[in-house]
Amino acid sequence: MSNKEFNYYINGKKSKWEVIIGLEVHAQVSSNAKLFSNSSTKFGADPNSQVSLIDAAMPGMLPVINKFCVEQAIRTGLGLKAKINLNSVFDRKNYFYADLPQGYQISQYKYPIVGEGEVFLDMPYGAKKIGIERLHLEQDAGKSIHDQSPTKTFIDLNRSGIALMEIVSKPDLRSPEEVAEYIKKLRSIMRYLGTCDGNMEEGSLRADVNVSVRKVGALEFGTRCEIKNVNSIKFIQQAIQYEAKRQVDLLEEGKFIDQETRLFDTKKNETRQMRSKEDAHDYRYFPEPDLPALRLESNFVEEIRKKLPELPDDKKKRFVNEYKISSYDAGVLTADKETSDYFEKVAKNSDVKLAITWVSGELFAVLNKHSLSIKDSPVSAENLTKLILLIMNNTISGRIAKDLFEIMLKDSRDPKVLVEEKGMVQESNIGELEKIIDKVLQNNQDKVSEYKSGKDKLFGFFVGSVIKESKGKANPALVNELLKKKLS
């Protein structure tokens, strides 16, 4: 079957097959200490330098729950509009990994800390609700290192015991594009809340992707395969594309799908079998004997709710209503908390339309070119505000503003100081402007005649010529006004 024949079923468009996707997102809790010990969670430390006796599973070492990690899980659950379970239980999930020192993982199974919630996606074909099945807390395993020796595997336990939130979606996703938007939205919510930094490159956000396919109109789900530990949105989309096509090809050949766990090979752009897929009974869950049930008071949860920040969806609605901007612009500006904070600092103290133009246009172009986040912007919100104010009070023209902005990328001084120092003040002296206009008209008598004979579009030529003659300093509004009088 060719790629052209395989289409996803999106927004009511007919297709022979549809893909069903559910995600288990593993989000590392933003915390200075691990889930059951006070070991540091700092990224990039020397191997095995942040490992307590508890993390290394030494005999007789008992886990003690980190209250802050519990609060972070509750905060995330509230951000997902989910039910917070006042009673939850930690369980032992038994399986073997070389980098899992206990031989089991302390996780949650039947009684998670967070129940059902929802996330809304802004897709080109409209808003779509994705259900959240649950969020539970668990400890991370260590890390196996395979590239240090041709014959040996090394183990780094720095990550062992770090608190993870596993966010399990319902099988509501229907395309790689929806999956990408879902992960971006989850990451945005958690970053607003300060509960996970969402850095996929450092492994603090990764996903297990469950994929199955079925004929359009079928009621039963197909056999699913799980793709383990994918840590980039691009790779997740590629893995879904490959796996969905693999399953469709098998079914169209009259073969069966085996329920299994697969890995995604990023170099070959394909999934391959890792092991047969375990069911819950394979893990032999039982309540963790060294930890009592986690019981929360409702007022404890409510105190956390009261301190929640304004979240992306609410902020987007406010931007549309308060700043009278489009839903698209509001979505771009609120996708990231630092960006929304930066924009508001500029917009509240200058002009909204100019703020949108400069933040989402000139500034974003520079940040994208140099792969910078807005918190590392070479131009501060305060200085961008001052640049816009210089445009508004006619000190500089829009053309000069672009030159000034280029200077500001390397010089962080007050824009007003830079304008005076560089001689960039806009020319608004009527006498000086008239001299320039007279010179331009004198040098273009043929075009003046054409303009007066009815070629009105030549007016733009005259304006541009005057601006150019003034080296970009002429006040455009004043030039327009004076030219109209001269040419009439």
C-alpha positions in Angstrom: 0.0 0.0 0.0 1.4 3.4 -0.9 1.6 6.3 1.4 -0.9 8.2 -0.8 -3.5 5.5 -0.1 -3.1 5.7 3.7 -4.9 8.7 5.1 -5.9 9.5 8.7 -9.5 10.1 9.6 -9.7 13.8 10.6 -12.6 16.1 11.1 -15.2 14.0 9.2 -13.1 13.4 6.1 -13.7 9.9 4.7 -10.9 7.4 4.8 -10.6 3.7 4.7 -8.7 3.5 8.0 -8.4 5.6 11.1 -5.6 5.5 13.7 -6.4 5.4 17.4 -3.8 6.9 19.7 -3.4 7.1 23.5 -0.4 8.6 25.3 1.3 7.9 28.6 3.3 11.1 29.2 6.0 10.8 31.8 6.6 14.3 33.2 9.5 14.8 35.7 8.3 16.8 38.7 10.0 20.1 39.2 11.5 19.5 42.6 14.9 19.9 44.2 14.6 16.5 45.9 13.5 13.1 44.8 10.1 11.4 45.5 11.3 9.3 48.5 14.7 10.8 49.4 16.4 14.2 49.8 18.9 13.5 47.0 19.4 16.3 44.4 17.6 16.2 41.1 20.0 18.6 39.3 20.5 17.6 35.6 24.0 17.0 34.3 25.8 16.0 37.5 28.6 13.4 37.5 27.2 9.8 37.3 26.1 8.3 40.6 26.9 11.5 42.5 23.2 12.1 43.5 22.3 8.7 44.9 21.1 8.1 48.5 21.0 4.7 50.2 17.2 4.8 49.5 17.8 5.4 45.7 20.3 2.6 45.6 17.8 0.2 47.3 20.1 -0.7 50.2 18.6 -3.1 52.7 16.6 -1.6 55.5 16.2 1.8 53.8 12.6 3.0 54.0 11.0 5.6 51.6 9.6 8.8 52.9 7.1 10.7 50.7 8.2 14.2 49.5 5.3 16.5 50.4 6.2 19.0 47.7 6.0 16.4 45.0 2.5 15.6 46.1 1.6 19.3 45.9 3.0 19.4 42.4 0.9 16.5 41.3 -2.2 18.1 42.8 -1.4 21.4 41.1 -1.0 19.6 37.8 -4.3 17.8 38.3 -6.1 21.0 39.0 -4.5 22.6 35.9 -6.0 19.7 33.9 -9.4 20.3 35.4 -9.2 16.8 36.9 -10.7 15.2 40.0 -8.2 15.1 42.9 -8.6 11.9 44.9 -8.3 12.5 48.6 -7.3 8.9 49.1 -4.6 7.3 47.0 -2.3 4.3 47.4 1.3 3.6 46.3 1.9 0.1 44.9 4.9 -2.0 44.0 5.1 -2.7 40.2 7.4 -5.7 39.8 9.6 -6.0 36.8 13.3 -6.2 36.1 15.5 -3.5 34.5 19.3 -3.5 35.0 19.0 0.1 36.1 16.1 -0.5 38.5 17.9 -1.3 41.8 14.9 -2.5 43.8 13.7 -4.9 41.2 10.4 -3.1 41.5 9.0 0.5 41.0 7.0 2.3 43.6 4.0 3.6 41.5 0.2 4.0 41.8 -2.2 1.6 40.2 -5.9 1.3 41.2 -6.0 4.4 43.3 -4.0 7.3 41.7 -3.8 10.8 43.2 -5.5 12.4 40.2 -8.5 11.0 38.3 -10.3 12.1 35.1 -9.6 15.5 33.5 -9.5 17.1 30.1 -7.3 19.2 27.7 -8.6 21.3 24.8 -6.7 21.5 21.5 -6.9 24.3 19.0 -6.9 22.4 15.7 -7.3 24.0 12.2 -10.8 22.3 12.1 -11.8 23.6 15.5 -11.4 22.9 19.2 -11.1 19.3 20.3 -11.4 17.8 23.8 -8.9 15.1 24.8 -9.8 13.2 27.9 -7.3 12.5 30.7 -7.8 9.1 32.3 -5.5 9.6 35.3 -2.3 11.1 36.7 -0.3 9.1 39.1 3.0 9.6 40.9 5.9 7.1 40.5 9.6 7.0 40.9 12.0 7.0 37.9 14.5 4.2 37.1 18.2 4.8 36.6 19.9 5.1 33.2 21.8 2.4 31.3 24.8 3.7 29.3 25.8 1.5 26.4 28.3 3.7 24.5 31.2 3.7 27.0 32.5 0.2 26.3 32.1 -2.4 23.5 31.5 -5.2 26.0 29.9 -3.6 29.1 26.9 -1.5 30.1 27.3 1.1 32.8 24.6 2.2 35.2 24.0 5.8 36.4 21.5 6.0 39.3 21.3 9.8 39.5 17.8 9.6 37.9 16.7 6.7 40.2 14.0 7.8 42.5 13.2 11.1 40.7 9.5 11.9 40.9 7.5 11.4 37.8 3.9 12.2 37.0 2.5 9.7 34.5 -0.4 11.4 32.6 -2.5 8.9 30.8 -4.8 10.1 28.0 -7.9 8.4 26.8 -7.7 7.0 23.3 -9.1 10.2 21.8 -6.2 11.2 19.6 -6.6 10.6 15.8 -3.5 11.9 14.1 0.2 12.8 14.6 -0.8 16.4 14.3 -3.3 16.1 17.2 -0.6 14.3 19.3 1.8 17.1 18.7 -0.7 19.8 19.8 -1.6 17.6 22.8 2.0 17.4 24.0 2.6 21.1 23.4 -0.6 21.9 25.4 0.3 19.6 28.3 3.8 21.1 28.4 2.4 24.6 28.3 0.1 24.0 31.2 2.8 22.4 33.3 5.2 25.2 32.6 2.6 27.8 33.6 2.1 25.8 36.8 5.8 25.3 37.4 5.3 21.6 37.9 7.5 20.3 35.0 10.0 22.2 32.8 9.0 20.1 29.8 12.6 19.8 28.5 12.4 16.8 26.2 16.1 17.0 25.4 17.0 16.4 29.0 14.4 13.6 29.4 12.1 15.5 31.8 9.2 14.9 29.4 8.9 11.7 27.3 6.0 9.5 26.2 4.9 6.0 25.6 2.7 6.0 22.5 -0.1 3.4 22.1 -1.2 3.0 18.5 -3.9 0.9 16.9 -5.8 1.1 13.6 -9.3 0.1 12.5 -11.6 0.5 9.6 -13.6 3.7 9.6 -17.0 3.1 11.2 -15.8 0.1 13.2 -16.8 0.1 16.9 -14.1 -2.0 18.3 -10.6 -0.8 18.8 -7.8 -2.8 17.0 -4.9 -4.5 18.8 -2.6 -1.8 20.1 1.2 -1.6 20.2 3.1 0.6 22.6 6.1 2.6 21.5 8.3 3.2 24.5 10.1 6.3 25.7 10.0 8.6 22.7 11.5 12.0 23.7 10.7 14.4 20.9 7.5 15.6 19.3 9.1 15.1 15.8 10.0 11.5 16.7 6.6 10.8 18.2 4.9 11.9 15.0 7.3 9.8 12.8 6.8 6.8 15.0 3.0 7.0 14.7 3.2 7.4 10.9 5.4 4.3 10.6 3.5 2.2 13.1 0.1 3.0 11.7 1.1 2.1 8.2 2.8 -1.1 9.4 -0.4 -2.2 11.1 -2.6 -1.3 8.1 -0.2 -3.2 5.7 -0.4 -6.3 8.0 -4.2 -6.2 8.2 -4.6 -5.7 4.4 -2.4 -8.8 3.9 -4.8 -10.8 6.1 -2.3 -11.0 9.0 -2.8 -10.2 12.7 -1.3 -7.5 14.9 0.6 -8.8 17.9 0.1 -6.9 21.1 3.7 -5.9 21.9 6.0 -3.2 23.1 8.2 -1.6 20.4 11.1 0.8 20.2 11.4 3.6 17.6 14.7 3.7 15.8 15.3 7.4 15.0 18.1 6.6 12.4 16.1 4.1 10.4 12.8 5.9 11.1 11.0 2.6 12.0 9.6 0.8 15.0 10.9 -2.6 16.0 9.8 -5.2 18.5 11.1 -4.9 22.0 9.0 -7.5 23.9 5.4 -8.8 24.1 3.2 -6.3 25.7 2.6 -6.8 29.4 -0.8 -6.6 31.0 -1.3 -5.3 34.6 -1.3 -8.8 36.1 2.2 -9.3 34.7 3.5 -6.7 37.0 2.1 -8.4 40.2 1.0 -5.1 41.7 0.4 -5.0 45.4 0.2 -2.1 47.9 3.6 -0.8 48.9 4.1 -2.1 52.5 6.6 0.6 53.5 4.2 3.5 52.7 0.8 4.1 54.2 -2.1 5.2 52.1 -1.9 8.9 51.1 -4.8 10.8 52.7 -5.4 14.4 51.8 -7.6 17.0 53.5 -10.0 18.9 51.2 -8.9 22.3 52.5 -5.2 21.3 51.7 -6.3 20.9 48.0 -8.3 24.1 48.1 -5.4 26.1 49.3 -3.4 24.8 46.3 -6.3 25.7 44.0 -6.4 29.3 45.3 -2.8 29.8 44.4 -3.0 28.6 40.8 -1.8 31.0 38.2 -3.8 32.1 35.1 -3.6 29.1 32.7 -3.1 29.2 28.9 -6.8 28.8 27.9 -7.9 31.5 30.4 -5.1 33.8 29.4 -5.9 33.4 25.7 -9.6 34.3 26.3 -8.5 37.4 28.3 -6.1 38.5 25.6 -8.8 38.3 23.0 -11.3 40.3 25.2 -8.9 42.8 26.8 -6.5 43.5 23.9 -9.0 43.0 21.1 -6.7 40.7 19.2 -7.4 37.7 17.1 -7.7 34.2 18.6 -4.7 33.1 16.5 -2.5 35.9 17.8 -3.6 35.3 21.3 -2.8 31.6 21.0 0.7 32.3 19.8 1.3 34.8 22.6 0.0 32.6 25.4 1.5 29.3 24.3 4.5 30.0 26.6 4.3 31.7 29.9 7.5 33.7 29.4 6.2 35.0 26.1 2.9 36.0 27.5 4.6 37.8 30.4 7.0 39.6 28.0 4.1 40.7 25.7 2.0 42.0 28.5 4.9 44.2 29.8 5.2 45.7 26.3 1.5 46.0 25.5 0.4 47.5 28.8 2.9 50.4 28.5 2.8 51.1 24.8 0.5 50.2 21.9 -1.1 46.7 21.5 -1.0 46.5 17.8 2.7 47.6 17.6 3.5 45.2 20.5 2.1 42.3 18.6 4.0 43.3 15.4 7.3 43.7 17.2 7.0 40.7 19.5 5.6 38.1 17.1 7.4 39.6 14.1 10.9 41.1 14.6 11.6 39.6 18.0 10.4 36.1 17.2 12.4 36.1 13.9 15.6 36.8 15.9 14.9 34.3 18.6 14.1 31.6 16.0 17.2 32.4 13.9 19.5 32.0 17.0 17.5 29.2 18.7 16.9 31.4 21.8 14.0 31.3 24.2 12.3 34.6 25.0 13.9 34.6 28.5 17.3 34.8 26.8 16.1 37.6 24.5 18.9 40.2 23.7 16.2 42.9 23.9 14.4 43.3 27.2 10.6 44.0 27.4 11.4 47.4 28.9 13.7 48.4 26.0 11.2 47.1 23.3 8.5 49.2 25.1 10.8 52.3 24.8 11.4 51.6 21.1 7.7 51.5 20.4 7.1 54.7 22.4 9.7 56.4 20.2 7.7 55.4 17.2 4.4 56.6 18.8 5.7 60.0 19.7 7.3 60.4 16.2 10.8 60.5 17.4 11.7 57.8 14.9 10.0 56.3 11.9 9.1 52.7 11.4 12.0 52.4 9.0 14.5 53.8 11.5 13.0 51.6 14.2 14.2 48.5 12.3 17.7 49.9 12.2 17.5 50.8 15.9 16.3 47.3 16.7 19.3 45.8 15.0 21.6 48.0 17.2 19.6 47.0 20.3 20.4 43.3 19.7 24.0 44.1 20.6 23.6 47.2 22.8 21.4 47.0 25.8 21.4 50.7 26.6 18.3 52.9 26.6 16.9 53.2 23.0 16.5 56.9 23.4 20.2 57.3 24.2 21.1 55.2 21.1 18.8 57.3 18.9 20.5 60.5 20.0 24.0 59.1 19.8 23.5 57.6 16.3 21.7 60.7 15.0 18.5 58.7 14.2 15.9 61.2 15.2 13.1 61.5 12.7 13.0 64.6 10.5 9.8 66.5 11.2 10.9 70.0 10.3 8.5 71.2 7.5 11.1 73.4 5.9 13.7 70.7 5.6 11.2 68.2 4.3 9.9 70.6 1.7 13.5 71.0 0.4 13.8 67.3 0.0 10.4 67.0 -1.6 11.2 69.8 -4.1 14.4 68.0 -5.0 12.6 64.7 -5.7 9.9 66.4 -7.8 12.4 68.4 -9.7 14.4 65.2 -10.6 11.2 63.3 -11.6 9.3 65.8 -13.8 8.2 63.1 -16.1 6.5 61.1 -13.3 5.0 64.3 -11.9 3.3 64.8 -15.3 2.1 61.2 -15.3 0.7 61.5 -11.8 -1.2 64.6 -12.7 -2.6 62.9 -15.8 -4.3 60.3 -13.6 -1.6 57.7 -12.5 -2.4 58.0 -8.8 -0.3 54.9 -7.9 2.8 56.9 -8.5 2.2 58.7 -5.2 3.9 55.8 -3.4 6.9 56.2 -5.6 7.3 59.8 -4.5 6.8 59.0 -0.8 9.5 56.2 -1.1 11.9 58.5 -3.0 11.6 61.2 -0.3 12.1 58.7 2.5 15.2 57.4 0.7 16.6 60.9 0.0 16.2 61.6 3.8 18.1 58.4 4.6 15.0 57.0 6.3 14.6 59.9 8.7 11.6 61.7 7.1 8.4 61.6 9.1 6.2 59.5 6.7 2.9 61.0 7.8 4.2 64.5 7.3 5.8 63.5 4.0 2.3 62.3 2.8 0.7 65.5 3.8 3.2 67.8 2.2 3.4 65.8 -1.0 -0.4 65.9 -1.5 -0.2 69.7 -1.3 2.7 70.0 -3.6 1.3 67.6 -6.2 -2.2 69.2 -6.2 
